[in-house]
Each structure stands twice: as structure tokens, then as C-alpha cells.
């Protein structure tokens, strides 16, 4: 059953984070990459009973997480994921951070190396309001998930749902589940149609796995 906005507000957590929590099996080992102030991490630890820890680049975020009793290290996902052992986690999660990575493809590869599954969410740049703002205003869009001005944004690799699906196909990554999040922050039934979701969904949420060829160290091996 889809989580309602009222249920999310009652728990003081975004609907998309609750949907991520539903994808995580109770008791799993989880790494929340770019965990911010720890809303998702707290939910995973206390509601999903996960053995969860986080990585956050900002000192403010790390301090906020530690103040909530969460296990977090300060680190840069573009650089520090390579230090984690292969298969160290059941899930590696990247929530609303994919677009801020310098090397998106390498980051996804690292997630699927250190975790049996990866959970990724990101703002959909194919959303109809984004398209209209570019078409009629001729300026970078301003939406609920893209609020920073172009000159002061951490988002350097924005993509559409179709772009991300294409990358997964290129890498041989299996999409186990896809959830489209509408402009109201709720799961939408349009997820059965990626083309329609690419137009109407403001955010996208993917559960991924990789069962392809791996090198002797256990890392994924992708064809060029």
C-alpha cells in the first residue's frame, strides 16, 4: 500500500524516504550515502531495525546525525566509496544525491560493488514543469526538488528518468523496482509506463541489482 502524505507528516519524514525504507529488509546492513541530517538513516535504524550507517560530506550534516545518535562518517562519495570492501552492505542508498556526484557512472558502479542492491532517487529533469520553464521562460527551472539557482547549485549532472534507465541498460544493471513520485511528493501509478513517468514524475526512485560479470576482487565488470 502506498504511503500517504498524512502518514509521512505524522512521522515527520518525506514520503520518498518512507518508500526507500520499505525497500530495505529488516535487519539489513545499509550504507546511506549523502545522508544529510539523518532523516532516512534514523528511520532505517529505528523503524526498519537496520544495521545502518551514513556517509556525509558536510560537517554540519555529520554533527546533526551524531546528535541523533547515528553512526556517520564524514566523506566524499566520489572519492571514499572505493575504500569500502566489496559486498560490505546489503543496500547502498543514494537519495537525492546522484545528480551532485562528479562521476555518476563510477558512483553507481561503486554502489553495486559494495552493496548487493542499490537504491537511488533523483529529481527528474524530464518533468513537464521543467520542460515548460525551459521552453517558455528560457531559464533554468525552479521546482520543489530543484530550488537552487543555477550559479549556486550542487547539481552538476541532472538527468531524466529515460536517461537513467538507459545508463542502467548500458551497464547491465537490473531494475528490480521503479517508483515515480509526483509533484505532491506521493508515489504515482504511472510508474508502469517509463515514458509517461518521464513526463509527469517530479522524482524517481529505483531499486537496482547487478548479477553480471565480476573481477577477481568481486567488483562489477562492465563492457564499454
C-alpha positions as CSV (number, residue, x, y, z in Angstrom):
1,X,0.0,0.0,0.0
2,X,1.3,3.4,-0.9
3,X,2.3,5.8,1.9
4,X,0.1,8.8,2.2
5,X,1.3,12.4,2.7
6,X,-0.6,12.4,6.1
7,X,1.3,9.3,7.2
8,X,4.6,10.9,6.3
9,X,3.8,14.1,8.1
10,X,2.8,12.1,11.2
11,X,6.3,10.6,11.2
12,X,7.9,13.9,10.2
13,X,9.7,12.3,7.2
14,X,9.3,12.7,3.4
15,X,7.2,10.2,1.6
16,X,10.0,9.2,-0.7
17,X,12.2,8.3,2.3
18,X,9.5,6.1,3.7
19,X,9.3,4.4,0.3
20,X,13.0,3.8,0.4
21,X,12.6,2.3,3.9
22,X,10.0,-0.1,2.5
23,X,12.6,-1.5,0.1
24,X,15.0,-2.3,2.9
25,X,14.5,-5.6,4.6
26,X,14.5,-5.5,8.4
27,X,17.9,-6.2,9.9
28,X,19.9,-5.4,6.7
29,X,23.3,-3.8,6.6
30,X,22.9,-0.4,4.9
31,X,25.1,2.5,3.9
32,X,23.2,5.8,3.4
33,X,25.5,7.9,1.1
34,X,25.0,11.6,1.4
35,X,22.8,11.1,4.5
36,X,22.3,14.9,5.2
37,X,21.0,15.5,8.7
38,X,20.0,11.8,9.1
39,X,16.2,11.7,8.5
40,X,16.4,8.5,6.4
41,X,19.1,7.0,8.5
42,X,17.1,7.5,11.7
43,X,14.1,5.9,10.0
44,X,16.2,2.9,8.9
45,X,17.7,2.3,12.3
46,X,14.6,2.9,14.5
47,X,11.7,1.8,12.2
48,X,13.3,-0.7,9.9
49,X,15.7,-2.1,12.5
50,X,18.5,-1.9,10.0
51,X,22.2,-2.0,10.8
52,X,22.6,1.3,9.1
53,X,25.4,3.9,8.9
54,X,25.9,7.0,6.9
55,X,28.4,9.0,4.9
56,X,28.1,12.8,4.6
57,X,30.4,15.4,3.1
58,X,29.3,18.3,5.3
59,X,30.5,18.7,8.8
60,X,27.1,20.2,9.7
61,X,25.3,17.1,8.5
62,X,27.7,14.8,10.3
63,X,27.2,16.8,13.6
64,X,23.4,16.7,13.2
65,X,23.5,12.9,12.7
66,X,25.8,12.3,15.7
67,X,23.5,14.4,17.8
68,X,20.7,12.0,16.9
69,X,22.8,9.0,18.0
70,X,23.5,7.9,14.4
71,X,26.7,6.3,13.1
72,X,28.1,8.6,10.4
73,X,31.5,9.3,8.9
74,X,32.5,12.4,7.0
75,X,33.4,11.5,3.5
76,X,33.2,12.4,-0.2
77,X,31.2,9.8,-2.2
78,X,33.2,10.5,-5.3
79,X,36.4,9.5,-3.6
80,X,35.7,7.5,-0.5
81,X,33.4,4.8,-1.6
82,X,36.4,3.0,-3.1
83,X,37.7,2.4,0.4
84,X,34.7,0.2,1.4
85,X,35.1,-3.6,1.0
86,X,33.2,-5.4,-1.8
87,X,29.9,-6.7,-0.5
88,X,30.1,-4.9,2.8
89,X,26.4,-4.0,2.7
90,X,23.1,-5.4,1.7
91,X,22.0,-2.0,0.4
92,X,23.8,1.1,-0.7
93,X,21.5,4.1,-0.8
94,X,21.9,7.4,-2.7
95,X,18.9,9.6,-2.0
96,X,18.7,12.9,-4.0
97,X,22.5,12.9,-4.3
98,X,23.1,11.2,-7.7
99,X,23.0,14.5,-9.6
100,X,25.6,16.0,-7.3
101,X,28.3,13.4,-8.0
102,X,31.2,14.3,-10.2
103,X,31.3,10.9,-11.9
104,X,27.8,9.4,-11.8
105,X,28.6,6.2,-13.6
106,X,31.6,5.4,-11.4
107,X,29.5,6.2,-8.3
108,X,26.8,3.7,-9.4
109,X,29.4,1.1,-10.1
110,X,30.8,1.5,-6.6
111,X,27.4,1.3,-5.1
112,X,26.8,-2.0,-6.8
113,X,30.2,-3.3,-5.7
114,X,29.8,-2.6,-2.0
115,X,26.1,-3.4,-1.8
116,X,24.1,-6.4,-3.0
117,X,21.5,-3.9,-4.1
118,X,21.5,-0.1,-4.7
119,X,18.6,2.3,-4.1
120,X,18.8,5.6,-6.0
121,X,16.4,8.6,-6.1
122,X,16.8,11.8,-8.0
123,X,14.9,14.8,-9.4
124,X,13.6,14.1,-12.9
125,X,14.7,16.7,-15.3
126,X,12.2,15.5,-17.8
127,X,9.3,16.6,-15.6
128,X,6.7,18.7,-17.5
129,X,7.2,21.8,-15.4
130,X,10.9,21.7,-16.0
131,X,10.3,21.4,-19.8
132,X,7.8,24.3,-19.8
133,X,10.1,26.6,-17.8
134,X,12.9,26.0,-20.3
135,X,10.7,26.3,-23.3
136,X,8.7,29.4,-22.4
137,X,10.9,31.3,-19.9
138,X,14.2,30.1,-21.4
139,X,15.8,29.8,-17.9
140,X,16.9,27.0,-15.6
141,X,13.9,25.6,-13.8
142,X,12.8,26.2,-10.2
143,X,10.8,23.4,-8.7
144,X,10.3,21.7,-5.4
145,X,13.3,19.5,-6.0
146,X,15.4,22.0,-8.0
147,X,15.3,25.0,-5.8
148,X,18.9,26.3,-6.0
149,X,19.8,29.0,-8.6
150,X,22.0,27.7,-11.5
151,X,25.0,29.6,-10.2
152,X,24.8,28.1,-6.7
153,X,23.6,24.6,-7.1
154,X,25.3,21.3,-6.1
155,X,23.5,19.6,-9.1
156,X,26.0,19.1,-11.8
157,X,24.7,16.0,-13.6
158,X,20.9,16.4,-13.9
159,X,19.2,13.6,-15.8
160,X,15.7,12.4,-16.9
161,X,14.2,9.0,-16.0
162,X,14.8,7.8,-19.5
163,X,18.5,8.9,-19.2
164,X,18.9,6.8,-16.0
165,X,17.1,3.8,-17.4
166,X,19.4,4.0,-20.5
167,X,22.5,4.1,-18.2
168,X,21.3,1.0,-16.3
169,X,20.8,-0.8,-19.6
170,X,24.3,0.2,-20.8
171,X,25.8,-1.2,-17.6
172,X,23.7,-4.4,-17.5
173,X,22.1,-3.3,-14.2
174,X,18.7,-4.9,-13.3
175,X,15.9,-2.5,-12.3
176,X,14.1,-4.5,-9.7
177,X,11.6,-1.8,-8.8
178,X,10.8,1.7,-10.0
179,X,8.6,4.3,-8.2
180,X,7.5,7.6,-9.7
181,X,7.0,10.4,-7.2
182,X,4.5,13.1,-8.3
183,X,4.6,16.8,-7.6
184,X,2.7,16.3,-4.4
185,X,5.5,14.0,-3.1
186,X,3.4,10.9,-3.4
187,X,4.0,7.6,-5.2
188,X,2.2,7.6,-8.6
189,X,0.6,4.8,-10.5
190,X,2.3,6.0,-13.7
191,X,5.5,4.0,-12.9
192,X,4.3,1.2,-15.1
193,X,5.0,3.5,-18.1
194,X,8.5,4.9,-18.0
195,X,7.7,7.2,-20.9
196,X,4.7,8.7,-19.1
197,X,6.6,8.8,-15.8
198,X,9.4,10.7,-17.5
199,X,6.9,13.5,-18.3
200,X,4.8,13.5,-15.1
201,X,7.0,12.4,-12.3
202,X,9.0,15.1,-10.4
203,X,11.2,12.5,-8.7
204,X,12.2,8.9,-9.4
205,X,13.2,6.0,-7.1
206,X,14.9,2.9,-8.3
207,X,15.9,-0.4,-6.6
208,X,18.9,-1.9,-8.5
209,X,21.0,-5.0,-8.6
210,X,23.8,-6.4,-10.7
211,X,24.4,-10.1,-11.3
212,X,26.8,-9.8,-14.2
213,X,30.5,-10.5,-14.6
214,X,32.8,-9.5,-11.8
215,X,36.6,-9.3,-11.5
216,X,38.6,-11.5,-9.0
217,X,38.1,-8.8,-6.3
218,X,34.3,-9.0,-6.7
219,X,33.9,-5.7,-8.4
220,X,31.4,-5.4,-11.3
221,X,32.9,-5.6,-14.8
222,X,31.1,-3.5,-17.4
223,X,31.5,-3.6,-21.2
224,X,32.4,-0.3,-22.8
